[in-house]
Amino acid sequence: MDARGESEPVKNRTTVERRSEREIVITRTFDGPARIVFEAWTRPELLKRWWAPKSTGVSLLSCEADVRVGGTYRFVFGHDASKTMAFFGKYLEVTPHSRLVWTNEEGEGGEAITTVTFEEKGGKTLLVLHEIHPSKGALDAAIAGMEGGIRETFEQLDELLVTLGAFR
């Protein structure tokens, strides 16, 4: 409770669960309709505003996303253009406002598959991100760089949804 005896708003919580040697599931509820949350995941100009964790000093330098079945994406991260890291792959499924499935082709030892679902309930969106990696080692490497950063990026997405008027 705050100083006035009123309840403070409950922050949305990101959960990260390793389901098997190769599988991870991340969930979070966002305050906004699925249509707007989906747009934030599919429009490059919006992805640039939330995808990279600000605390790392890394930004999304380039963001190309042809969000359609068979379309490709390429996200380039870095502190500056001299040392970058790219994530890329293709979209396997695109169901507006409810489901995205894509490959992650930058990893060693084969590609990972990411499925993101958007389920709207009462003006909020339950997002479930499910990844299957080609091996235990590939998932271990992905988790090492993801867990703290995913929470921060999802908080940044929360902030973006406020600026997009997701609460109206």
ABEGO torsion letter per residue (X at the ends): XBAAGBBBBBBBBBBBBBABAABBBBBBBBBEBAAAAAAAAABAAAAAAAABBAAAGBBBABBBBBBBBGBBBBBBBEABAABBBBBBEBBABBBBGABBBBBBAABBGEBBBBBBBBBBBGGBBBBBBBBBBABAAAAAAAAAAAAAAAAAAAAAAAAAAAAAGAAX
